[in-house]
Amino acid sequence: MSIQVSLKLEKEGFLLDVDLGIPARGITALFGPSGCGKTSLLRAIAGLQPKASGVLRMGG
């Protein structure tokens, strides 16, 4: 079982375009330099980023 994420978020001077699969079990780490979109990605997955568009599928 996995979580499939496909989303786009456009901000002024910034484009976050993500297509990934995350295992539904265990721990997944998200890391990268400051300003690369880690928090924006998590906010978009949680539905807290109003300008994000895309699809979130859990377990098929």
C-alpha positions, 0 to 999 in steps of 0.5 A: 500500500502506498500514498501517491501524490501529484501536485503543482503549486505556483507562487511568485518566483517559485514552482513546486511540481511533485509526482511521488509515491510514499510507502504507507508504512514506516517513516519517510523523511523529507529533506533538502536545503532551505527554501526548496519547498519541504513545508509547502509540500507538506502543507499542500498534502494536508490541504492547507495550501489554497493555491495547490492543485493535484491528486492525493491517492491512498491505497489505490 
